[in-house]
């Protein structure tokens, strides 16, 4: 099915160029590229959303494991066991490392959001500056 759509789009592009000239062909091609880019970006956003949900699930599973291990360590027959104590310490370190990765991803999101907002603010400042000159 994808091949059929691709062949159809290519034939339409060449037909457009043959009938109407080069400029409509370039316009058609740019629309195709923009549409493909939009679809690909939506796909990447969906994949990223799935990845973040998986990380949150992993964090909750590891946190549950740490709590369960702490409960076992607090039982009378295991209280003071060095092996369980080292397991608890190790699981807490693992959870902290994963939270660090999560905060790193969140800070990357904030930086990306700030970068998107900044050009818009600069454009508004330029417009105000141009109006003041007139």
C-alpha positions as CSV (number, residue, x, y, z in Angstrom):
1,X,0.0,0.0,0.0
2,X,2.8,2.4,0.8
3,X,4.5,1.7,-2.5
4,X,1.3,2.5,-4.3
5,X,1.0,5.9,-2.5
6,X,4.7,6.7,-3.1
7,X,4.3,5.9,-6.8
8,X,1.1,7.9,-7.0
9,X,2.8,10.9,-5.4
10,X,5.8,10.7,-7.7
11,X,3.6,10.4,-10.8
12,X,1.5,13.4,-9.7
13,X,4.7,15.4,-9.2
14,X,6.0,14.7,-12.7
15,X,2.6,15.3,-14.2
16,X,2.3,18.6,-12.3
17,X,5.8,19.6,-13.7
18,X,4.9,18.6,-17.2
19,X,1.5,20.4,-17.3
20,X,2.2,23.5,-15.2
21,X,6.0,24.0,-15.1
22,X,8.8,23.9,-12.5
23,X,7.4,26.3,-9.9
24,X,4.2,24.3,-9.2
25,X,6.4,21.2,-9.1
26,X,8.6,22.8,-6.5
27,X,5.6,23.9,-4.5
28,X,4.1,20.4,-4.6
29,X,7.4,18.9,-3.6
30,X,7.8,21.3,-0.7
31,X,4.3,20.4,0.5
32,X,5.2,16.7,0.4
33,X,8.4,17.3,2.3
34,X,6.6,19.4,5.0
35,X,3.8,16.8,5.3
36,X,6.3,14.0,5.7
37,X,8.3,16.0,8.3
38,X,5.1,16.7,10.2
39,X,4.2,13.0,10.3
40,X,7.7,12.0,11.3
41,X,7.7,14.6,14.1
42,X,4.4,13.3,15.4
43,X,5.8,9.8,15.4
44,X,8.9,10.9,17.3
45,X,6.7,12.7,19.9
46,X,4.6,9.6,20.3
47,X,7.7,7.5,20.8
48,X,9.1,9.9,23.3
49,X,5.8,9.9,25.2
50,X,5.9,6.0,25.3
51,X,9.5,6.2,26.6
52,X,8.6,8.5,29.4
53,X,5.7,6.3,30.4
54,X,8.0,3.3,30.5
55,X,10.5,5.2,32.7
56,X,7.8,6.1,35.1
57,X,6.6,2.5,35.2
58,X,10.2,1.4,35.8
59,X,10.6,3.9,38.6
60,X,7.4,2.7,40.3
61,X,8.5,-0.9,40.0
62,X,11.9,-0.2,41.5
63,X,10.4,1.9,44.2
64,X,8.0,-0.9,45.1
65,X,10.9,-3.4,45.2
66,X,12.9,-1.1,47.5
67,X,9.9,-0.8,49.9
68,X,9.3,-4.6,49.8
69,X,13.0,-5.2,50.6
70,X,12.9,-2.7,53.4
71,X,9.9,-4.5,54.9
72,X,11.7,-7.8,54.7
73,X,14.8,-6.3,56.3
74,X,12.6,-5.0,59.2
75,X,11.3,-8.5,60.0
76,X,12.7,-10.0,63.2
77,X,14.5,-12.9,61.6
78,X,16.3,-10.7,59.0
79,X,16.9,-7.6,61.1
80,X,20.6,-6.6,60.9
81,X,21.4,-8.9,58.0
82,X,24.3,-7.4,56.1
83,X,23.2,-8.8,52.7
84,X,19.8,-7.4,52.9
85,X,21.2,-4.1,54.1
86,X,23.5,-3.9,51.1
87,X,20.6,-4.8,48.8
88,X,18.5,-1.9,50.3
89,X,21.4,0.5,49.8
90,X,22.0,-0.6,46.3
91,X,18.3,-0.4,45.3
92,X,18.1,3.1,46.8
93,X,21.2,4.2,44.8
94,X,19.6,2.7,41.7
95,X,16.4,4.6,42.2
96,X,18.4,7.9,42.8
97,X,20.3,7.3,39.5
98,X,17.1,6.7,37.6
99,X,15.6,9.9,39.1
100,X,18.7,11.8,38.0
101,X,18.1,10.5,34.4
102,X,14.4,11.5,34.7
103,X,15.3,15.0,35.9
104,X,17.9,15.3,33.1
105,X,15.2,14.5,30.5
106,X,12.8,16.9,32.2
107,X,15.5,19.7,32.1
108,X,16.1,19.0,28.4
109,X,12.3,19.4,27.8
110,X,12.3,22.8,29.7
111,X,15.4,23.9,27.6
112,X,13.6,23.0,24.4
113,X,10.4,24.8,25.5
114,X,12.5,27.9,26.4
115,X,14.3,27.8,23.1
116,X,10.9,27.7,21.2
117,X,9.5,30.6,23.2
118,X,12.6,32.8,22.9
119,X,12.5,33.4,19.1
120,X,8.9,34.4,19.4
121,X,9.8,36.9,22.1
122,X,12.7,38.3,20.0
123,X,10.3,38.8,17.1
124,X,7.9,40.7,19.2
125,X,10.7,42.9,20.5
126,X,11.9,43.6,17.0
127,X,8.4,44.6,15.9
128,X,8.1,47.0,18.9
129,X,11.5,48.4,18.1
130,X,10.6,49.0,14.5
131,X,7.4,50.8,15.5
132,X,9.3,53.1,17.9
133,X,11.6,54.2,15.1
134,X,8.7,55.3,12.8
